[in-house]
């Protein structure tokens, strides 16, 4: 039975700036004409580079998670990411997620993600099973068998680049699922001007 106290669906993420989000929307509009099938396209509000999905948590969990992130804070940290290229998880034969990747300081970001994952494990959140891959989800594919045009679209947009940005903050988001799609609310914001690696 679900714990009624754990009623906050939360995740920690980086939110790209508006200009990059607009580039992703333009890419999605092109892809919608090139790929057919049962596909759920991510709305602009859902474009996050997720570092950790927590699932359903409680208000005290929010405080514990916030403390864990803040404990990584110290002066002099910076991170630059470039949002570019397209791909699918797990592969083009059975695509489930269509994504746009991140390059730049991704190794530094991976180190941070791994450290935070260890911190979160200490407060009761299991480590991620899958290796971290920095990406933004463009679409989720409900039934890979009925989808066509994926390979051609990936080839066509392989050189896509949405832009580059300096990461200014990490955000703990709440995600409320509604029939119209998820509604995202900021629970806490952590300035990365001071993340210590």
N, C-alpha and C positions, 0 to 999 in steps of 0.2 A: 504494500500500500504506500502511496506517495506521502511524503512528509509535508503537511500543510505549511510548515514554517519555510520550506524551501520552495518559494514561489517566484523567485527572480531568475529568469533565464538569462545567463550572462556570458560575456566573452571579452577578452582583452585584445585590442587591435590598434592599428595605425590607420588614420583616415587621410587619404591623399587630398591635395588641394583641389579647388573647384575646376581649375583649368584642365587637370588630368582627368577628372570625372567627366567633364564635357567631351574630351577626346574619346573616352571609353564608350560613351553614349553614341557618338557618331560611328564608332566601329561596330557597335551592336546593331545599329540601323542597317549597315551594309550586310552584316552577317545574317540578319533576319531574311534578307532577300536571296541569300546564297545557300542557306541550310534549311531543310524542311524536316518536319517530324514533331513528336511530342516534346517540346522544349519549354522550360520555364526560364525566362530572361530576368536577370537581376536588375532591380531598379537602382537608380543613382544612390538612394539612401542606404542601400545594402552593399555598396562597394567599399569593403574594408579589407585590409591586409591583416588577417587574424593570426595572433600569436598563441592564443590559448582559448579554447571553448570549454567553459566550466559546466554547462548544463544548468540544472535548477539548483540555486543556492539560496541561503537565508541572509537576512540583514547582517548578522554577526559575521557571516562568511565574507560579505563585502568589505567589512572592516579588516579582516585578516588578510584578504587578498591585497587590499590597499597598502597595508603595512609591509607586506612582502615586496611589492613593487617599489615603495618608497625606500626600503632598505638598500636598494640598488642605486639610489640617487647620490651623486657626488659631482662636483664641478668638472667641466671640461670635456663632456662627451658630445660627439656629433655623428650624424649618420646621413648619408646621401643615397637616395634610391632613384633608379630610372625605371619607369614602367614601360615595358616593351615586350614584343613577341607574343605569339598565341600558342596554345597547346591544349591537350585534353588529359584528364585522369580517367581511368588508369591507362588506356591507350586508344588509338584510333579505331581499333576493331570493335571495342565495347565501350564507347565513350559515355561517361556519366557526368563529368564536369568539364565545361569549356572555360578556359582561364586566360588571363593576361599575366605575364611573368614580371618579376622584378630583378634588376641587375644593379651593379654598383656595390655598395657596402653590405652585400647579402651575407658574407662570411661573418662580419661583425654582428649583424642582426641574428644570425643563427646561433652565435655564441650567447647572445643575450637571451634568446628564446630558450636555449638549453638550461641556462642558469636559472631563469624564472621557473621553468618546468620543475627543476629540482627544489626550488623554494616552495612551490605550490604543493609538491608531493609531501613536504614536511608538515603542511597544514591540512592534509587529507584529500588532495586531488591527485589521482593517479597520473603518472607520466603518459605522454602521447605514445601510442604504439608505432605510428608511422613517422618516418623522418620528416623534419620540417622543410617545407618548400614554399618560399615566399611567392604569393600569387594573389590576384584579385579574381573572384568568380564572375564570369560574364553570363553564364547560363548553366542550368542543371537539366540533364537529359533524362526524361522519365522512362523512356523505352528505347534503348539503343538500336533495337532491330528495325524500327521504322524511320530511322534518321538517314538522310542522304545529303551529300555535299560537304561533309565535314573535312575530308582529306583535302579537297580542292580549296576550301576556304582557308585552311591552315597554311597551305602552300602559298596562296595568294597574299595572305596578311602576315607572313613570317617576318617581314621587315618593319612591321608596325611599331611605332614609338609614340607613347602618349606624353612623354616629358619627364623631367627630372625634378626632384624636390628634396629639401632638407627636412628630415623628420623633426618636428617641433614638440611632439607630445605622444604619449601612449594614452589610450582611452579605455576605461572599463565601461562597456555598454550593457544596457538591458535590452533584450529583444522580446517584444510582445507579439505573439503570432495572432493574426486576424485573418478573416476570409479575404481581405483586400491585400494581404501581404504583411510582412513584419514591420512593426513600428519600433524605432531605435531611440533610446534615451540614454544620455550620458549619466553614469552613476558616479564616476570619478575621473579626473584628468591629471596626468602626471607629466610635468615638463621634462623633456629629454635633454634640455640644456645641461642636465646634471646627472645623466645615468653613468654609473661607474662600472666599467668592464675591466 
